[in-house]
C-alpha cells in the first residue's frame, strides 16, 4: 500500500475563513513553548479580520494542503523569493503537510527562476527549515499588535530546474 501525501491546490477566496482558523489555532497551540500568551494572542490577531487576511493570501502564491477535501495547512510564496507564511492545523502537525507545501513552493520558485529562497522562521519552525537546508542569516524582533516577537531570517540556495527537452 502506498502512503499518499496531502492534496495540494491553489488558494481560493472561499478558503479565507478556514485558513484564518488554521492560522489562529496553529499559533495558539503549536507555539506555546516558545511564545507567551500575550505574544500568541497578538500574533493570532492578524487573522481577526478575515477579509483582510484573505486579501493578503490572495496577494501571494498561496497553496492549500488538504486531507479528505478539508484544508489543513497552507503556505505562501511572496515575490518568488520569500516563504511568507507556513501554517499547519495542530491535528495534522508532524504528518508531512509542511514538508509537502515547502517542497512545492521551492520547486515553483526554482521553475520561475529563483536561485535562493528565504523565510522569517518563527522559533517553532526554525528547526524544520534548518533540516531542509536553510541557514540562519539574521535574528529579528518584530512588533505585532503591541507585542515583540522573535524570528530568524533563513535562506536556502535552490537547485536549478532544467527545462524539458
Residue pairs with C-beta under 8 A, 6 or more apart in sequence:
5 96
5 100
6 65
6 66
6 67
6 72
6 73
6 92
6 96
6 97
6 100
7 65
7 66
7 67
7 69
8 63
8 64
8 65
8 66
8 100
8 101
8 104
9 63
9 64
9 66
10 61
10 62
10 63
10 64
11 19
11 57
11 58
11 62
11 63
11 64
11 74
12 64
13 54
13 58
15 54
15 57
15 64
15 71
15 74
16 50
16 51
16 53
16 54
16 57
17 50
18 70
18 71
19 53
19 54
19 57
19 62
19 64
19 71
19 74
19 87
20 47
20 50
20 53
20 54
21 47
22 71
22 72
22 73
22 74
22 87
22 88
22 89
23 44
23 46
23 47
23 53
23 85
23 87
24 44
24 47
25 89
25 90
26 87
26 88
26 89
26 90
26 93
27 40
27 43
27 44
27 87
28 40
28 41
28 44
29 90
30 88
30 90
30 93
30 124
31 40
31 43
31 122
31 123
31 124
32 40
33 124
34 122
34 123
34 124
35 43
35 122
35 123
35 149
38 147
39 144
39 147
39 148
39 149
41 145
41 147
42 144
42 145
42 146
42 147
42 149
43 144
43 145
43 147
43 149
45 144
45 145
46 53
46 144
46 145
47 53
57 74
57 76
57 85
59 78
60 76
60 77
60 78
60 84
60 85
61 76
61 77
61 78
61 80
61 105
61 108
62 74
62 75
62 76
62 77
62 85
63 74
63 75
63 76
63 77
63 101
63 104
63 105
64 71
64 73
64 74
65 71
65 72
65 73
65 74
65 75
65 88
65 97
65 100
65 101
66 72
67 92
72 88
72 89
72 91
72 92
72 97
73 86
73 87
73 88
73 89
73 92
73 97
73 98
73 101
74 85
74 86
74 87
74 101
75 83
75 85
75 86
75 87
75 98
75 101
75 102
75 104
75 105
76 83
76 84
76 85
76 86
77 83
77 84
77 105
77 108
77 109
78 84
80 109
80 112
80 113
80 114
81 109
81 114
81 116
81 117
81 118
82 117
82 118
82 119
82 120
83 102
83 105
83 117
83 118
83 119
84 119
86 98
86 101
86 102
86 119
86 125
88 97
88 98
98 125
98 128
99 132
102 132
105 117
106 117
106 156
106 158
107 161
109 117
109 158
110 158
110 159
110 160
110 161
111 161
114 158
115 157
115 158
115 160
116 155
116 156
116 157
116 158
117 134
117 155
117 156
117 158
118 134
118 137
118 153
118 154
118 155
118 156
119 125
119 129
119 134
119 153
119 154
120 140
120 142
120 151
120 152
120 153
120 154
121 128
121 129
121 134
121 151
121 152
121 153
121 154
122 149
122 151
123 150
123 151
123 152
126 136
126 152
126 154
129 154
129 156
130 136
130 154
132 156
133 156
133 157
134 154
134 155
134 156
135 154
135 155
135 156
136 152
136 153
136 154
137 153
137 154
137 155
138 152
138 153
139 150
139 151
139 152
139 153
140 150
140 151
140 152
140 153
141 148
141 149
141 150
142 148
142 149
142 150
142 151
143 149
